[in-house]
Amino acid sequence: MKDLETKFAEVEKRIGALVAENKVLMGRVRELEHELTHARREAQELQNLHGKKMHIREKVERILHSLEAAEGSNE
């Protein structure tokens, strides 16, 4: 009977350790999910910034072409 009690106590001890480890891992998963959300937000902002930069570049190029055309017609 003692052997059974010892084994049961060991099982309880292992389960307790697994529960504790699970809590730690769940916390880490939450941290990683938060970091992932933050990284996705930053990536979206970067993509938006790149799109705005390209839009501005296109406008500047159109203005430069217009100025070159106007300059060419004045000569």
N, C-alpha and C positions, 0 to 999 in steps of 0.2 A: 504494500500500500504506500509505503514511503517513497518508493521509486516512482510511482504514479504521481504523487504530490510534487515531487521534485521536477518531474517532466512538465507537469501542468504549470508550475511556477516559472520554469524556463520559457514556456510558450507565452505566458502572460508578460514576462519581461521583454521578450522579442516583439510582441504586439505593441507594447508601450513604446519601444524604441522606434518601431515603424510608424506609429501614429505621430510621434514627435518629428521624425524625419519628414513625414508627409506634410506637416504644417510648415516646416521650413521650406520645402520644395514648392508648396502652393504660394507662399510669399514670394519666392524667387520668380515663379511663373507670372505673378501679378506685376512684379517689377519689369520683367522682360516684355510683357504685353504693353505696359506704359511706355517703355522705351521704343517699342515698335510703332505705337501710335504716334509718338513724337517724331520718329524718323520719317514716317509716312507723311506727316504734316509738313515737315521740312522739305521733303522731296517734292511735294505738290507745290509748295511756295517757290522752290527753285525752278520747277517747270514753268510756273506762271511768270516768274521773272524772266526766264529765257524767252518765253513767248512775247513778252512786252519789249524786251531788248531787240528781238527780230523785227517787231512791228516798227519800232523807232528807227532801226537801221534802214528799213524799206522806205520810210518817210524821208529820211535824210538823203537817201540815194535818189528819190524822185525829185526832191528839191534841187539837188546838185545837177541832175540832168536838165531840169527846167532852167536853172541858171546858165548852164553851158549852152543850151539851145538859145536862150535870150541873148547871151553874149555873142554867139555865132551869127545871129540875125542882125546884130548891131554893127557888125564889121563891114 
